[in-house]
Every structure is written in C-alpha cells, then in structure tokens.
C-alpha cells in the first residue's frame, strides 16, 4: 500500500525551529520529485518547497526563502523540511506529496501531485 506519513509537527515559539519528515512506504521515492505544502485555516493549500529526485534541485516559496531548507535521504525513503526562524504566519497543516510525472519539480499546480500524506500540524505561537 502506497503511503506517505508526515511527522515532526508541533507547537513552537516564534523564532524557533522544527524539522518535518515525510516517510514513504510501499514505494520508493528515488525517482520522484517531492513537494511540501501547507494549509492554514480558511486559506487555500499553498506550495512551500520542492526537491528533485536526486536532491540536486530545490525551490521555495518566497515567504520561506532563507528560513526553510529541504533535503532527502533516499536510503531512508524520507524527505525533510527544516524550518527555522518560524513566524506565527507559518502556522498551518503541512503536507508532503509526490509528483510522479518527473524527476524534477516541474508541476505547475498542486493538483498534479499524485500521492499525499495526511498532514502534520505546525503551530507557531508564544
């Protein structure tokens, strides 16, 4: 059974850090780009970051550039999102998703992603 499981969310103070993990089971992530998305209450789901199959190419939303990094360990079948200098506006449910259409982050819309995790809550508050 194909499954993505996010973990690592929680409550953190502004300026703090969290590392989210996206672990795949039932298939290998080696050949696929993986994206991180988030959805705040009352808002649409938005893209946060994406990493190519080898990790050689990444991109970030303007709102998180310089604060978030993305990495992958294909041996562990896991993708990570390191979030630093967190702000209250980063509060959201964070999802990872797999794009099987390419090794690279070429999807133009989140609807192109094929498999999604269940999400992990990140709350940034003092």
C-alpha angles and dihedrals in degrees: 000000000000111000140166118196123191122202140164101071124133147119117313135168121247109279092028131118139236134180117214122201129204112197122189127208132181092031140038123256093205096104101039141080113237126207136196119216135177137203124198121198111284093006135101121257110266136193117254106173144338135202129199123237094267095036091243095118128046138166136192139198112254090244093064103032112129092016105060129052130188128209140164138211107200091185087063093037088233138126122202135205114200110200119193133174090024119200131201088251089063088070108121145105107280121214134186122210138182125230109203095181095084147004086239136062095261099133110121097197136029089241088072092066112101108200129034137189125227095254137243125237120240117189121183111193142131 
